[in-house]
Amino acid sequence: MFLGPRLFPCLMLWFVVTSRLSGHHGLASSKLQRCMCLLALLSLLQQVWAFPYKIGVVGPWACDPLFSKALPEVAAGLAIERINQDPLFDGGYSFEYVILNEDCQTSRALSSFISHHQMASGFIGPANPGYCEAASLLGNSWDKGIFSWACVNYELDNKNSYPTFSRVLPSPIRVLVTVMKYFQWAHAGVISSDEDIWVNTANRVSSALRSHGLPVGVVLTTGQDSQSIRKALQQIHQADRICIIIMCMHSALIGGETQMRLLEWAHDLKMTDGTYVFVPYDALLYSLPYKHTPYQVLRNNPKLREAYDAVLTITVESQEKTFYQAYMEAAASGEIPEKPESDQVSPLFGTIYNSIYFIAQAVNNAMKENGRASAASLVQHSRNMQFFGFNQLIRTDSDGNGISEYVILDTNWKEWELHRTYTVDMETELLRFGGTPIHFPGGRPPRADAKCWFAEGKICRGGIDPAFAMMVCLALLIALLCINGFAYFIRRHINKIQLIKGPNRILLTLEDVTFINPHFGSKRGSRASVSFQIISEVQSGRSPQLSFSSGSLTPVTYEKSNIAIYEGDWVWLKKIPPGDFGDIKSIKSSASDVFEM
């Protein structure tokens, strides 16, 4: 498709050499010179007529006023103009752009994307994650690259299934997980505005977080009305253990009404007291200015300013100048219109600019190496890339993953400026302290979850550390054994008391019983008659009255007999040595069981 840039200069050099030799070779040399001139002219015409690489910028530019504030046509025009004038890019080919509007409804957006396949050589977008996978599959069949800044779908990380897809920025989920891991905030809630694009974004964000093993308690949608916002916040409050709330909607700092009302209601419901951390998702897609940049919306709205104390803004790090400074410099040089004012332009402007430069760099690398720019080749040549974008440093690693740096911005309820607290190094996936600590409402961050949520290859249930769970189980087992032992001791003590006290006692004293001679029946009547008399009186409810005269019955003591009468019943006694009646080890276990019944 593209001609090599070296052909025309070589032909011109040949023309100069042959013209010097024309005087020595006559007519033949003159004919050769005419042929070479004709070839040079054809080469020049081919370069003029060479089909340029046209980049399609896909987004809801016509149906969403806040997306339209990114000025996609101005951003794309500025990037293309600078690329075509950049000597680092070969002059044998050129770039063009076309703005492609996608519908704000996902089904219609996919339909319109299909109709755009002949209008561009490669695409920046889509902006709606709801059809990113379908668009990537279509791009593969069309042999056209899909370079996205908004597709959060974790399935797209599979290079084998989606060989023509590439991300311009690091995956927002990677950035979120890196921050959540540092602070050990595993339990998350996701809430979106009711626009279709943000509803799809929330669903994809929750799915991607769950693919990392993190628990997402709720995925909610709210409108701008107070009733739906209050209901959504109450559901979050009732959910279990949520500590970070990801807001998939336009940021309040760039005009997002839903987020502003959401934070105001959260402040009224006492949810911005440090229990939760609110994270604006859309700031992950661009570089939000913070250096010497006051935000009037925070200055003019005290309730929002106080609520924003519970917000942590994670955004792409800017380099020497902020987005607004870079925009004003471009306007001052006449490269872009001076109107509107820079603070009325969405920072997404810079992301669109960087995306076009990203594709141009990939095309340039592919053409230099193999002379062709297929979709898969562009993705492969987007690895190990580094260039300065609009006001950011764009970098990729050897796998093509974005490793541009992010920053965590914070404010307090007194100020309306944002300050850098941490730098998120995506190359190492670590956080570096930026010099200013985070000001958490209440003086401390939300409760941390167990580390096992972020440990690869480990299963974490309910947010409980396995070691802690083992300790709890062991403590419960010891407590159960102690309770059972104490209960057994009390029961045994009661049984021993019952052996020697009360009407049902087993251990008797000499005063309680009357010993009899088991052989007295041979002297006065039979033993059976006496037994019959005693049993009869017992059955009739009377106490047996035995009156034996000393003449008829020989006096019996405990030394001579182990049979006695106790309250009308015959008892057989076991002689034990004097001492503590509590330890009766000679009683068999079967007898002890009977006593305890």
Secondary structure, DSSP 8 states (H G I E B T S, - for coil): ----TTHHHHHHHHHHHHHHTHHHHHHHHHHHHHHHHHHHHHHHHHHHH---EEEEEEE-TTT-HHHHTT-HHHHHHHHHHHHHH-TTS-TT--EEEEEEE--SSHHHHHHHHHHTTTS-SEEE--S-GGGHHHHHHHHHHHT--EEESS---GGGG-TTT-TTEEESS--HHHHHHHHHHHHT---EEEEEESSHHHHHHHHHHHHHHHHTT--EEEEEEE-SSHHHHHHHHHHHHHSSS--EEEEES--GGGT-HHHHHHHHHHHHTT-TTTT-EEEESGGGGS----TT---HHHHH-HHHHHHGGGB-EEEE---SS-HHHHHHHHHHTTSS-S-S-GGGS-THHHHHHHHHHHHHHHHHHHHHHHS---HHHHHHTTTT-EEE-SSSEEEB-TTS-B---EEEEE--TT-SS-EEEEEEETTTTEEEE-SS----GGGS------GGGGSTT---BTTB-HHHHHHHHHHHHHHHHHHHHHHHHHHHHHHHHHHHSSTT-S---TTT-EE--TTGGGTSS-HHHHHHHHHHHHHTT--------TTTS----TTT-SEEEETTEEEE-----SS-TT--TTS-HHHHHHHH-
